[in-house]
Amino acid sequence: MINTDFKIHKLIPVAALLIVLACQLIPSAESAESETDFAEIRAKLTRLRQEDPDAFNAEIRQLKQNLKEHVRSLKETDPDGYKDFMEKRAAFNQQRLDRLRETNPEKYNWLQEMRKRRFEGTVSEVGSENPEALRHLHRKSESFRTWSESNPRIHRLIDTDADGFISREEMRAAKRNPDISLLRNSQNPTYDLPSPSPYRQKNDLTPAQREVIRQHRINRDQNSASAWRKKNNTDREEVRRDARQI
């Protein structure tokens, strides 16, 4: 099993990506001096990772900050160079993922799951403040596009009732995985879903709780999109109250 509590191992690919991209972006990177600098940086990071994890983390943060500033400057001053950079980054990431999928399928699957959680967390963070950004994020997702093709009501709901759509997605995600931080709690105190949430993974729910949620879903789907939106808040309150009483 991968030790997800140990953060250092996850930073090694980040460090490699930062260094490689930085060397590709800096004009002098093709020189022998730059290659020597790259080898020295890599040796330094390897040594710090083993001897001083705190210093290693600080070095990684500094590398990330330097690259972020360089990319921001590149975007403003050299659009063609910025486009080339983004293409190189995408190619590098894809090569690393392909190699990881062949050499360590378990870690590859774990990484994909972390990416999915980060994506869903981002949807929650921006959706409550910026429905347009929420639509953009969802439509970037291939799985969402595939799913929504057979659900035109979803697009109507996003366009006419973004907040209702966000609440629905939060409830769906909370039932799938309670670890996904999609519930509006500390960021939005007005969202009064009780803590801990009665919505848990399927295996964590009692039969009675699963039945409450199943009936709620059936009743919701029997209504039109407009009618469901009007009674959405009332339905959710009833489900919460029934689940708390179980």
N, C-alpha and C positions, 0 to 999 in steps of 0.2 A: 504494500500500500504506500501511496505517496504521503509524506508527512506534510499536510497542508498547514500545520501550525508553525513550521520552520520557514521563515520568509526569505532567507538568504538565497536558497537555491533558485528561487524564481527571478532573482535579479541578474543572474549570469547571462541569460539570453538578452535581457535589456541592455546590459553593459556592452555585449558584443555588437548589438544592433546600433547603439549610439556611436560606438567607436568607428565601425565600418562606414556608417552614413556620414559621420563627420569627416572621415578621410576622403570620402567620395566628393564631398561638397567643397572642401578647402582646396584651392588650386594647387598648392604645393604638395598635396598628398601623394602625387605621382612620383615625387623625388625619393631618392634613397634615404634622405634625412627624415622624411615623413614616415617611411616604412619603419625606420629605426624607432621613431617616437611611438608609433603604434605598438611595436613589440614591447617597448618599455612600459607603456600604459597597461597593456594586457598582463605583463609580468607583475606590475604593481598591484593590479586588481586581484590577481590570483593570490598573491602574498597576503594582502589585506583581508581577503575573504577567509583565509585560514587563521590569521593571527589576531585580527582586530575587526570583528564584524561591524562595530559602530562606525569605525573609520571607513570601512568599505561602503556602508550605506550613505555616509556623508559624501564620499567621492562619487557615487552613482547619482546622488541628487544634484551635485554640482555639474556633472556631465550632462544630465538631462536639462538643467537650466541653461547651460551654455548652448546646447543644440537648439533648444526652444527659441532662444533669442536670435540665433543665427537664421533659423527657418523663418521667423517673423520678419526679419530684415530682408531675407531673400524674397519673400512673398511681396513685399512692398516695392523693392527696387529692381527685381529681375523675375517677372512672371514666368518666362520660359525656363529659367533655372529652377524655379520653384516647382513647375510642372514636371521637370525631369527628376527632381528630388522625390516627389510623390510617387512617380513610376518606379524609381529604384527602391523606395521603401516597400511598396507593395510587392515587388518581385522578390526582395530579400525575405519578407515575411512569409510569402508563399513557399519559397524554397526551404525555409526553416521548418514550416509546418509539414511539408511533404517528407522531409527527412525524419522529423519526429514521429510521424505516423508510421513509418517503416521500422524505426529502431525502438520506439517505446510507445506502443499503442495506448497503454494505460495512462501515461502522462498526457498524451495527445487528447484523449477523451476528457480527462480532467480539465485541461486547458480550454477546450471548447465549452465545457460547462461553465467555467469561470467567465468566459466571454459572454455567454448567454445571460448570466446573472448581472454582469456589468451593464449590458445593453438594457435589460429590463429595469435595472435600477435607474439608469439614465432616463428612461421613458417616464418613470415616476417623478423624478426630480424636475424635469422640464415641463412635463405635461400639465401640472397644476398651474403653472405660471404662463405657459406659452403653448396654447393648443396647436398653433401652426408648426412649431418645432416638433410637437408630438406626432403630427401627421407626417412630417418629413422623416422622422426616425422610423416610424412604422413602415412607411413605403420603401425605405431602404432595405427592409428585411425581406428576404426572398420568401421565407416561410409565411410572413404576414401577407405578402402579395398573393401567394398561392391560395392561402386560406380565404382572403377577402374576395377573390374572384367568384367564389360560389356564395358569397354573403354580401350582396350589394347593400343590404340594410346597414352594414357596418359603416360604409362610407357615408350614408345619409346621417347616421347617428353621429359620426365624427364632425360632419359639417354643421349639424343643427344643434347638437347637445354634447359638446366636447367634455364637459365635466361629468355627465352621466356615463360617457364612454370610459373615461379614466377610472371612475369608481368601479365600473363593471370589470375592467381589466385588473384592477387591484384585487378585487374579490377572487377572480379566477386564479391569479398568481398566488394569492395567500393559501388557497385550497391546495394548489399543486405543491408548494414548498414554503413552509413558514420562515425559512432562512432568508428568502428574498425580501429585501427591505423595500417593499412597495406600499406599505400601509402608511397613510398620512397620520403620524402621531406627533412627534416633536416638532416637525416642520409646520404642521397645521393643527393646532390644538382643537379647532372646531370640528375636526373629523373624529367622532366619538365612538369609533369601533373599540370595544373593550380590550384591555390588555391583561393577560395574554388572550390572543384572538381565539374565538371558538372555531375558526376555520383552520384546519390543519391538514396535513397530508392524509390521504384516504385511509391508510393503515392506522393513523392516530385517532380517528374518529370512532365513536361508538356507533352501533347500528342505528340507534335512534337519531343521532346527530346527522348521519348520512341520509336518513330518510327525510329529515327536515330540509336539508339542502337540495335533495332530489326533487321534493315536491315544490320547493321554491322555484327551481329551474323549469319544471314542467309548467307551472302557472305563469311564469314569465314568458315562456316561449309561445304560450297559447294566445297571448295578446299581440296586437300589432305594435310596431315600433313606437308609434305615437302614444298609444295607451300605456305601454310599458314605461315610457319616460315619465308620464304623469304620475304613475303609482310607484315609481322606482324607490323613492325615499321611504315610503310607507312599507313597502315589501321588505326592504333591508332591515328596518327597525323590527319588524315582526320576526324575521329570521334570527336576528341577534337575541331578541327577548326569548324566543322559544329555545334557542341553543343554550342560553344561560340557565334556563330552568331545568335542563336535563341533568 
